[in-house]
Amino acid sequence: MRKETYLIRSQTERSKHKEHSVPLYMTSSYTFDDADHMAALFNDEEEGYIYSRYSNPNITEFVDKVARLEGTETGWATGSGMAAIFSTFGAFLSSGDEILSSRSVFGSTHKLFTEIFPKWGIKTNYVAFDDIDNWEQAVTPSTKILYLETPTNPGVDIIDLEKAGKIAKTHNLLFVVDNCFATPINQRPAEFGADLIIHSATKYFDGQGRTMGGIILGSEEHIKTIQGFARHTGPALSPFNAWTLSKSLETLPIRIERHNLNALEIAEKLEKHPKVNWVKYPFLPSHPQFEIAKKQMDGGGGLVTFEIKGGLQEGKRFLNSLKMLSLTANLGDSRSIATHPASTTHSKLTEADREKVGISAGLIRISVGLEHVDDIWEDMEQALG
């Protein structure tokens, strides 16, 4: 089946009642046929369900759908996107290991790299997202993971996945990509050599700002390593959230198509506005990495970043003047959202660190939603004025 059909028709579990929509399995544990069956499940001699912290039919369906979209063998679901990121690094790294990472990462990921992991003897070497030809010089004998986001957060910059994949393969590094902004509808990092792909399912997979979740996709071998870590540390996705996310995936392709169209039109209008210094959107010809974006992406996504003339004061004025767009700490919603990264998502970074990744005081990030594009623009236009 094509992906649009698979997401709707891939129901993996039905009860004796033959329900049309997959049921919700709200149970913490499962019963066993007898003592031998119980022992076989606990010792991985048979497949089945033991405890919902380990797995659940709703989680299985959600994981299977996303793995099919990303082109990987399997996956592991977690309670949030950050739980997915932490579980990935926790599963594969030991004291003395090093991470090679693009400097342009989410604020909480930066906190992990600079404040939490160093307590356990794990070091992160940052490299500039646009200096990929020199990344190999930053690889050391202790480097174990190459990590990046593309498009980046919040600058919407694009990193060449093909080049990054070749570096990882040459140096035998685990290649990990956060694909949250693009989604597998627009970009599939496994096609460029990514070993593990991470998503905050809270964003586009849910798409309506309702629930939390995370997921890691990869080979059976790599996911088994993560499973061994996550089953005992407990960053589990709840059955209800998995059920919600799985149902949301049924509309993901058509939603992403609309996000792509709306965001491109908003970016084009912003680029012509006299109060805007610059605009970044992957499928704008003016984007510095436009050619790379066109090579590795099927659509530009729903995120637009721009800088208002006048810096912080005009940025605040714009946000405070919006009437329809939401001011909230999320993205990927059906509702359009405006964010000021310097004072919110990336406020914990020093001013110097923000400058290194291009987060200026006047930078605004718009998660372009599914409203009529003219209504989105009219609200932004009046706020700019």
LOKEMAR-219283 format. One line per field, with one value per residue (C-alpha): chain; y, x, z. Coordinates in nm, 4 decimals. Each point is the difference from the previous one (the first is absolute). Example, Ala and Ser with C-alpha at 12.3 -4.5 7.8 and 13.67 -1.06 7.14 Angstrom:
residues 2
mol: (A / A) .
v: (-0.4500 / 0.3440) .
u: (1.2300 / 0.1370) .
w: (0.7800 / -0.0660) .
***
This chain:
residues 385
mol: (A / A / A / A / A / A / A / A / A / A / A / A / A / A / A / A / A / A / A / A / A / A / A / A / A / A / A / A / A / A / A / A / A / A / A / A / A / A / A / A / A / A / A / A / A / A / A / A / A / A / A / A / A / A / A / A / A / A / A / A / A / A / A / A / A / A / A / A / A / A / A / A / A / A / A / A / A / A / A / A / A / A / A / A / A / A / A / A / A / A / A / A / A / A / A / A / A / A / A / A / A / A / A / A / A / A / A / A / A / A / A / A / A / A / A / A / A / A / A / A / A / A / A / A / A / A / A / A / A / A / A / A / A / A / A / A / A / A / A / A / A / A / A / A / A / A / A / A / A / A / A / A / A / A / A / A / A / A / A / A / A / A / A / A / A / A / A / A / A / A / A / A / A / A / A / A / A / A / A / A / A / A / A / A / A / A / A / A / A / A / A / A / A / A / A / A / A / A / A / A / A / A / A / A / A / A / A / A / A / A / A / A / A / A / A / A / A / A / A / A / A / A / A / A / A / A / A / A / A / A / A / A / A / A / A / A / A / A / A / A / A / A / A / A / A / A / A / A / A / A / A / A / A / A / A / A / A / A / A / A / A / A / A / A / A / A / A / A / A / A / A / A / A / A / A / A / A / A / A / A / A / A / A / A / A / A / A / A / A / A / A / A / A / A / A / A / A / A / A / A / A / A / A / A / A / A / A / A / A / A / A / A / A / A / A / A / A / A / A / A / A / A / A / A / A / A / A / A / A / A / A / A / A / A / A / A / A / A / A / A / A / A / A / A / A / A / A / A / A / A / A / A / A / A / A / A / A / A / A / A / A / A / A / A / A / A / A / A / A / A / A / A / A / A / A / A / A / A / A / A / A / A / A / A / A) .
v: (0.0000 / 0.3566 / 0.1940 / 0.1999 / -0.3244 / -0.1882 / 0.2626 / -0.0431 / -0.3741 / -0.1545 / -0.0925 / -0.2734 / -0.1051 / -0.0831 / -0.1614 / -0.2613 / 0.2894 / 0.0875 / 0.3736 / 0.2271 / 0.2358 / -0.1407 / -0.0393 / 0.1684 / -0.2447 / 0.1727 / -0.2669 / 0.0087 / -0.3747 / -0.3183 / -0.3538 / -0.3168 / -0.3395 / -0.1837 / 0.0131 / -0.1146 / 0.2689 / 0.2649 / -0.1134 / -0.0127 / 0.3598 / 0.1318 / -0.1777 / 0.1224 / -0.3546 / 0.0972 / 0.3235 / 0.1540 / 0.2640 / 0.0014 / 0.3499 / 0.3305 / 0.1639 / -0.2479 / 0.0045 / 0.0085 / -0.0706 / 0.3730 / 0.0774 / -0.2806 / 0.1408 / 0.3531 / -0.1200 / -0.2192 / 0.2898 / 0.2419 / -0.2631 / -0.0619 / 0.3744 / 0.0405 / -0.3144 / -0.1678 / -0.3479 / 0.0998 / 0.2601 / 0.0776 / 0.2475 / 0.2282 / 0.2431 / 0.3111 / 0.1113 / 0.0796 / -0.3458 / -0.1412 / 0.2113 / -0.0860 / -0.3719 / -0.0083 / 0.1512 / -0.1861 / -0.3332 / 0.0415 / 0.2206 / -0.0648 / 0.2221 / 0.1220 / -0.0065 / 0.3079 / 0.1368 / 0.1954 / 0.2297 / 0.2891 / 0.3079 / 0.0720 / -0.2187 / 0.0374 / 0.1812 / -0.3056 / -0.2127 / 0.2664 / -0.0271 / -0.3767 / 0.0469 / 0.2806 / -0.0581 / -0.3531 / -0.2317 / 0.1601 / -0.1126 / -0.3570 / 0.0635 / 0.0350 / 0.2895 / 0.1772 / 0.1600 / 0.2595 / 0.0822 / 0.2677 / -0.1300 / 0.1671 / -0.1221 / -0.3675 / -0.0410 / 0.0558 / -0.2293 / -0.2847 / 0.2068 / 0.0006 / -0.3812 / -0.1510 / -0.3622 / 0.0454 / 0.1240 / -0.2467 / 0.1928 / 0.2552 / 0.1933 / 0.2696 / 0.1610 / 0.1058 / 0.2323 / 0.1500 / 0.1482 / 0.2884 / 0.1280 / -0.2359 / -0.0586 / -0.3134 / -0.2487 / -0.2248 / -0.3481 / -0.1754 / 0.1595 / -0.0576 / -0.3632 / -0.0559 / 0.1494 / -0.2262 / -0.3084 / 0.0837 / 0.0322 / -0.2745 / 0.2444 / -0.0538 / 0.2511 / 0.1458 / 0.2518 / 0.1958 / 0.0052 / 0.1708 / 0.3187 / -0.1757 / -0.3173 / -0.3111 / 0.1445 / 0.2634 / -0.1719 / -0.3509 / 0.0083 / -0.3782 / 0.0479 / 0.1971 / -0.2458 / 0.1025 / -0.2837 / 0.1482 / 0.2578 / 0.1849 / 0.1832 / 0.1989 / -0.1529 / 0.2862 / 0.2181 / -0.0949 / -0.3620 / 0.1126 / 0.3189 / 0.1434 / 0.0938 / -0.2717 / -0.2528 / -0.0816 / -0.2666 / -0.0870 / -0.2707 / -0.1418 / -0.1884 / -0.2266 / -0.3546 / -0.2954 / -0.0121 / 0.3656 / 0.0119 / -0.3109 / 0.1943 / 0.2890 / -0.2431 / -0.1457 / 0.3487 / 0.1368 / -0.3008 / 0.0455 / 0.3797 / 0.0477 / 0.2821 / -0.1813 / 0.1290 / -0.0508 / -0.2186 / 0.2902 / 0.2333 / -0.2720 / -0.0575 / 0.3752 / 0.0321 / -0.3028 / 0.1428 / 0.3363 / -0.1648 / -0.0849 / 0.3670 / 0.0789 / 0.0008 / 0.2339 / 0.2247 / 0.0310 / 0.0796 / 0.2940 / 0.1107 / 0.0064 / 0.2097 / 0.2480 / 0.0481 / 0.0634 / 0.2639 / 0.1727 / -0.0031 / 0.1563 / 0.2771 / 0.0692 / 0.0289 / 0.2946 / 0.1812 / 0.3241 / -0.0653 / -0.3355 / -0.0243 / -0.3571 / -0.3207 / -0.3631 / -0.2814 / -0.3092 / 0.0243 / 0.3738 / 0.0483 / 0.2599 / -0.2593 / -0.0512 / -0.3795 / -0.0026 / -0.2491 / -0.2430 / 0.0285 / -0.0800 / -0.3001 / -0.1665 / 0.1295 / -0.0495 / 0.3119 / 0.2966 / -0.0728 / 0.2274 / 0.2165 / 0.3510 / 0.2164 / 0.3724 / 0.3063 / 0.3180 / 0.3339 / 0.1719 / -0.2950 / -0.1105 / 0.2862 / -0.0425 / -0.3766 / 0.0350 / 0.2516 / -0.2472 / -0.2862 / 0.2138 / 0.1254 / -0.3420 / -0.0735 / -0.3492 / -0.1658 / -0.1699 / 0.0830 / -0.3411 / -0.2386 / -0.2440 / -0.0491 / -0.2297 / 0.0827 / 0.0510 / 0.3493 / 0.2500 / 0.0870 / 0.2869 / -0.0366 / 0.2245 / -0.2543 / 0.2337 / 0.0468 / -0.3436 / -0.3252 / 0.1136 / 0.2421 / -0.2303 / 0.0447 / 0.2848 / 0.2963 / -0.1082 / -0.3523 / 0.1393 / 0.2198 / -0.3037 / -0.1670 / 0.3189 / 0.0614 / 0.3782 / 0.2082 / 0.0740 / -0.3582 / -0.1337 / -0.3625 / -0.0724 / -0.3492 / 0.0462 / -0.1853 / -0.1255 / 0.3058 / 0.1732 / 0.1541 / 0.3418 / 0.0121 / -0.0912 / 0.2705 / 0.2687 / -0.0490 / 0.0126 / 0.2985 / 0.2065 / -0.0915 / 0.1034 / 0.3297) .
u: (0.0000 / 0.1090 / 0.0804 / -0.3247 / -0.2009 / 0.2273 / -0.0381 / -0.3781 / -0.0305 / 0.2873 / -0.2006 / 0.2002 / -0.2367 / -0.3702 / -0.1981 / -0.2712 / -0.2420 / 0.1664 / -0.0040 / 0.0615 / 0.2304 / 0.2845 / -0.0992 / 0.1780 / 0.1944 / -0.0044 / 0.1739 / 0.3201 / 0.0671 / -0.0949 / -0.0880 / 0.1858 / -0.1284 / 0.2101 / 0.3341 / 0.1957 / -0.1624 / 0.0847 / 0.3637 / 0.0301 / -0.1184 / 0.2290 / 0.2976 / -0.0793 / -0.0659 / -0.3451 / -0.1546 / -0.2822 / -0.0934 / 0.1163 / -0.0390 / -0.0979 / 0.3246 / 0.1606 / -0.2605 / -0.3699 / -0.2066 / -0.0679 / 0.3713 / 0.0825 / -0.2395 / 0.1391 / 0.3608 / -0.0727 / -0.1618 / 0.2885 / 0.2641 / -0.1752 / 0.0028 / 0.3687 / 0.1078 / 0.1491 / -0.0425 / -0.1581 / -0.0094 / -0.0524 / -0.2549 / 0.0512 / -0.2035 / 0.1465 / 0.2464 / 0.2643 / -0.0472 / 0.0777 / 0.3171 / 0.1173 / -0.0728 / 0.1990 / 0.3119 / -0.0443 / -0.0185 / 0.3149 / 0.2402 / 0.2331 / 0.2305 / 0.2840 / -0.2023 / -0.0528 / -0.2852 / 0.0635 / -0.2985 / -0.1150 / -0.0097 / -0.3567 / -0.2069 / -0.3108 / 0.0558 / -0.0659 / 0.2329 / 0.2669 / -0.0571 / 0.0538 / 0.3224 / 0.1471 / -0.1252 / -0.1351 / 0.2195 / 0.3281 / -0.0888 / 0.0345 / 0.3197 / -0.1646 / 0.1269 / -0.1600 / 0.2039 / -0.2090 / 0.0534 / -0.1613 / -0.2951 / 0.1325 / 0.3598 / -0.0629 / 0.3130 / 0.2038 / -0.2033 / 0.2468 / 0.2699 / -0.2120 / -0.0240 / 0.2170 / 0.0695 / -0.2672 / -0.2738 / -0.2892 / -0.3025 / -0.0543 / -0.3179 / -0.1897 / -0.3375 / -0.1048 / -0.1774 / 0.1597 / -0.1836 / -0.0789 / 0.2069 / -0.1538 / 0.3462 / 0.0658 / 0.2833 / 0.1146 / -0.1064 / 0.1940 / 0.3293 / -0.0686 / -0.0850 / 0.3283 / 0.1978 / -0.1814 / 0.0635 / 0.3682 / 0.0637 / -0.2398 / -0.2213 / -0.3613 / -0.1848 / -0.3019 / -0.2399 / -0.2827 / -0.2574 / -0.2769 / -0.0256 / -0.0108 / -0.1958 / 0.0459 / -0.2527 / 0.2566 / 0.3301 / 0.1265 / 0.3520 / 0.0415 / 0.0332 / 0.3192 / 0.1526 / -0.1577 / 0.0136 / -0.2601 / -0.2722 / -0.1677 / -0.3321 / -0.1910 / -0.3377 / -0.1524 / 0.0479 / -0.1148 / -0.0873 / -0.2707 / -0.0573 / -0.2687 / 0.1809 / -0.1654 / 0.2528 / 0.3651 / 0.2213 / 0.3351 / 0.1361 / 0.3350 / 0.0238 / 0.2762 / 0.1211 / -0.1056 / 0.3544 / 0.0168 / -0.3535 / 0.0693 / 0.2797 / -0.2385 / -0.2677 / 0.2406 / 0.0611 / -0.3538 / -0.1865 / 0.1811 / 0.0274 / -0.3699 / -0.0497 / -0.3100 / -0.2731 / -0.3479 / -0.2490 / -0.2441 / 0.2586 / 0.1148 / -0.3604 / -0.0492 / 0.3225 / -0.0762 / -0.3393 / 0.1628 / 0.2416 / -0.2968 / -0.0140 / 0.3746 / 0.0681 / -0.2867 / 0.0786 / 0.3674 / -0.0979 / -0.2083 / 0.2708 / 0.2484 / -0.2266 / -0.1007 / 0.3527 / 0.1485 / -0.2646 / 0.0547 / 0.3770 / -0.0399 / -0.2213 / 0.2372 / 0.2925 / -0.1712 / -0.0986 / 0.1925 / 0.0226 / 0.1765 / 0.3803 / 0.0137 / -0.2036 / 0.1109 / -0.2073 / 0.1614 / -0.1882 / 0.0546 / 0.2651 / 0.1625 / 0.0683 / 0.3793 / -0.0398 / -0.2852 / 0.1717 / 0.0719 / -0.3604 / -0.1327 / 0.2356 / -0.1009 / -0.3518 / -0.3349 / -0.1485 / 0.1215 / -0.1975 / -0.2118 / 0.2630 / 0.0931 / 0.2593 / 0.0449 / 0.1554 / -0.1980 / 0.1700 / 0.0365 / 0.1236 / -0.1488 / -0.2470 / -0.1564 / 0.0013 / -0.1993 / -0.2316 / -0.0708 / -0.0746 / -0.2202 / -0.1951 / -0.0967 / -0.3703 / -0.0386 / 0.3429 / 0.0723 / 0.2907 / 0.0836 / 0.2921 / -0.0734 / 0.0149 / -0.1469 / -0.3541 / -0.3033 / -0.0034 / 0.2656 / 0.2457 / 0.2454 / 0.3073 / 0.2872 / 0.2870 / 0.2477 / -0.2322 / -0.1676 / 0.1247 / 0.3654 / 0.0010 / 0.2294 / 0.2771 / 0.2409 / -0.0267 / 0.3315 / -0.1329 / -0.3179 / 0.2063 / 0.2016 / -0.3165 / -0.1563 / -0.2658 / -0.0277 / -0.2180 / -0.2410 / -0.0336 / -0.3560 / -0.0933 / -0.3405 / -0.1457 / -0.2407 / -0.3239 / -0.2930 / -0.2237 / -0.0791 / 0.3286 / -0.1601 / -0.1179 / 0.3481 / 0.1588 / -0.2567 / 0.0705 / 0.3764 / -0.0249 / -0.2034 / 0.2421 / 0.2972 / -0.1746) .
w: (0.0000 / -0.0608 / 0.3170 / -0.0016 / -0.0090 / 0.2395 / 0.2731 / -0.0117 / -0.0692 / 0.1978 / 0.3107 / 0.1735 / 0.2790 / 0.0069 / 0.2762 / -0.0440 / -0.0503 / -0.3356 / 0.0645 / -0.2997 / 0.1911 / 0.2078 / 0.3674 / 0.2884 / 0.2169 / 0.3372 / 0.2043 / 0.2001 / -0.0227 / -0.1867 / 0.1094 / -0.0982 / -0.1094 / 0.2570 / 0.1803 / -0.3063 / -0.2178 / 0.2590 / 0.0175 / -0.3787 / -0.0368 / 0.2721 / -0.1587 / -0.3542 / -0.1187 / -0.1261 / -0.1224 / 0.1991 / 0.2529 / 0.3603 / 0.1410 / -0.1616 / 0.1064 / -0.2414 / -0.2751 / -0.0806 / -0.3166 / -0.0473 / 0.0256 / -0.2445 / -0.2584 / 0.0386 / -0.0290 / -0.3019 / -0.1854 / 0.0560 / -0.0792 / -0.3328 / -0.0733 / 0.0884 / -0.1833 / 0.3091 / 0.1445 / 0.3301 / 0.2775 / 0.3668 / 0.1378 / 0.3008 / 0.2072 / -0.1671 / -0.2639 / 0.2607 / 0.1524 / -0.3456 / -0.0266 / 0.3527 / -0.0453 / -0.3246 / 0.1519 / 0.3296 / -0.1808 / -0.2077 / 0.1975 / 0.2944 / 0.2029 / -0.2199 / -0.3212 / -0.2155 / -0.2124 / -0.3194 / -0.0475 / -0.2097 / 0.2208 / -0.1139 / 0.2315 / 0.2152 / 0.3317 / 0.2199 / -0.2126 / 0.0499 / 0.3765 / -0.0162 / -0.1934 / 0.2103 / 0.3549 / 0.0539 / -0.2082 / 0.1190 / 0.3551 / -0.1316 / -0.1922 / -0.3423 / -0.2105 / -0.2966 / -0.2768 / -0.1841 / -0.3646 / -0.2166 / -0.2011 / -0.3180 / 0.0358 / -0.0681 / -0.2127 / 0.3170 / 0.2282 / -0.0524 / 0.1712 / 0.3173 / 0.0144 / 0.2754 / 0.0992 / 0.2707 / -0.2355 / -0.0083 / -0.1321 / -0.2769 / 0.0820 / -0.1843 / -0.0647 / -0.3472 / -0.0501 / 0.3098 / 0.2964 / -0.0196 / -0.2906 / -0.2592 / -0.1448 / -0.2051 / 0.0563 / -0.2844 / 0.1148 / -0.2744 / 0.1038 / 0.3703 / -0.0689 / -0.1845 / 0.2915 / 0.2466 / -0.2121 / -0.0561 / 0.3737 / 0.1126 / 0.1914 / 0.0942 / -0.2202 / 0.1844 / -0.1578 / 0.1604 / -0.2817 / 0.1976 / -0.2089 / -0.3368 / 0.0890 / -0.2176 / -0.2454 / -0.0997 / 0.0834 / 0.0795 / 0.1515 / -0.0229 / -0.3767 / 0.0720 / 0.2455 / 0.3317 / 0.2536 / 0.2338 / -0.0613 / 0.2867 / 0.0162 / 0.2548 / -0.0827 / 0.1977 / -0.3065 / -0.3525 / 0.0744 / 0.2421 / -0.1963 / 0.2241 / 0.3205 / 0.2072 / 0.1199 / 0.0681 / -0.1491 / -0.1528 / -0.2248 / -0.1149 / -0.3315 / -0.1243 / -0.0578 / 0.2151 / 0.1400 / 0.1044 / 0.1359 / 0.2088 / 0.1735 / 0.0706 / 0.1165 / 0.2561 / 0.1396 / -0.0184 / 0.1405 / 0.3301 / 0.0172 / -0.0770 / -0.2555 / -0.1244 / -0.2300 / 0.1427 / -0.1927 / -0.0246 / -0.1504 / -0.2404 / -0.1101 / -0.0534 / -0.1970 / -0.2153 / -0.0938 / -0.0774 / -0.2434 / -0.2236 / -0.1046 / 0.0133 / -0.3782 / -0.0833 / 0.2966 / -0.0956 / -0.3578 / 0.1279 / 0.2468 / -0.2891 / -0.2224 / 0.2704 / 0.1321 / -0.3451 / -0.0751 / 0.3364 / -0.0555 / -0.3444 / 0.1400 / 0.2901 / -0.2393 / -0.1689 / 0.3201 / 0.0702 / 0.3773 / -0.0398 / -0.0243 / -0.1264 / -0.0223 / 0.0155 / -0.1442 / -0.1566 / -0.3299 / -0.0512 / -0.2730 / 0.2278 / 0.2723 / 0.0290 / -0.0242 / -0.2521 / -0.2325 / 0.2841 / 0.1196 / -0.3473 / -0.0211 / 0.3272 / 0.0717 / -0.1733 / 0.1588 / 0.2027 / 0.3168 / 0.2143 / 0.1747 / -0.1128 / 0.1735 / -0.0565 / 0.1588 / 0.0596 / -0.0421 / 0.3368 / 0.2037 / 0.3307 / 0.0435 / -0.3427 / 0.0449 / 0.3220 / -0.1637 / -0.2806 / 0.2400 / 0.2233 / -0.3024 / -0.1328 / 0.0306 / -0.1453 / 0.0124 / 0.3323 / 0.2293 / 0.1409 / 0.0509 / -0.2794 / -0.3762 / -0.2609 / 0.1098 / -0.2227 / 0.1541 / -0.1078 / 0.2768 / 0.0454 / 0.2226 / 0.1069 / 0.0380 / 0.1736 / 0.2981 / 0.0022 / -0.1586 / -0.0096 / 0.2939 / 0.2023 / -0.2554 / 0.0566 / -0.2355 / -0.1551 / -0.0615 / -0.1559 / -0.2318 / -0.1135 / -0.1280 / -0.1378 / 0.2660 / 0.0088 / 0.2325 / -0.2840 / -0.1207 / -0.0262 / -0.0737 / -0.1507 / 0.0011 / -0.2877 / 0.0636 / -0.2029 / 0.0139 / -0.3269 / -0.1081 / -0.0576 / 0.3614 / 0.1241 / -0.2124 / 0.0852 / 0.3715 / -0.0530 / -0.2329 / 0.2459 / 0.2820 / -0.2107 / -0.0611) .
***
